[in-house]
């Protein structure tokens, strides 16, 4: 009987985005100033569907901030944490 060898390769990647001007705002959930992205721009960094984002918002794991002009910002720190948690589950 022939001897078999199984090789498993695991890879992981992390992309850090920096624009010319990165928006920062106070995230009450993190209790710190964090980098944020407008919810309209989420498609630039992720292929997440709006339903998945809403589920994460409702769970409290994704931090949403409202600005004075009533636009919605997402805390990138919480988004990265949620994506990492989803990968491990």
N, C-alpha and C positions, 0 to 999 in steps of 0.2 A: 504494500500500500504506500502511495506517495505521501511525503510529508508536506503539509500546507503551512504557510506563514501568512498571517493576516496583519496588514499594516493600516493603521488609522491615522489620518492627518487631520488635525483640527486647526482651523484658521479663524482669526478674529481681526476686525479692522475698526478703526476709529477715525472719523474725519472731523477735523476742527475747522470750522468756517470763520473767516474774518472778513468783514466788508471794509470799505473805506471808513465808514462810520458805523460803529456798533452801538446799538441802543442799549442803554443800561437803565434800570429802574429798580425801585425798592419792591421786593417781593415780601409781602407780609407773612406768607407761609414759611419761607426760608428765614425770615427775620434778617435779611441781608440784601445788599445791592447786587443784582444779578444781570446778566445779559439777557435780553428779551427779543422776541421776534413777533411781528404782527401776525395775527391768525391768517390773514389773507396771503401772507408770504410763506406759509408752512409748506406749500408744494415745492418750493425751491430747495428745501433740505430733506424732504421726506415724501414718500408716496402714501402716507397714511390717509385713510378715508375719514371724512368728517364724522361718521358714526363712531369710529374708534376713538377719535379725539374727545367726543362728547362722553363716551364711556369712561375715559380716563379722567375727564373733568369731574364727572359725577362721583367717581370713586375717591376724589380728593388727592389723587396721586399726581395730577398735572395741575400746575398752578396757573390761574388765569388772572390777569390784572386789567382793570378798566381804566382808561385814560380820561382826562377831562373832556376830550372831544368825542367820547363814547366809543373809541375803537378798543379792540381786544388785543392784549399782548400775552404771549406765552413765555413763561420762565424756562429758559433753555436748560438750566440745571435740572429741573424736574422732568423735562422732556427726555433728556439723556438718561436719567435714572430709570424712567419708565420703560424706555426702549431696552436698556440693559436687563431689567427685570423680566421683560417679555421674552427675551432671547434665552434666558436660563430656565424658563418654565416650559 
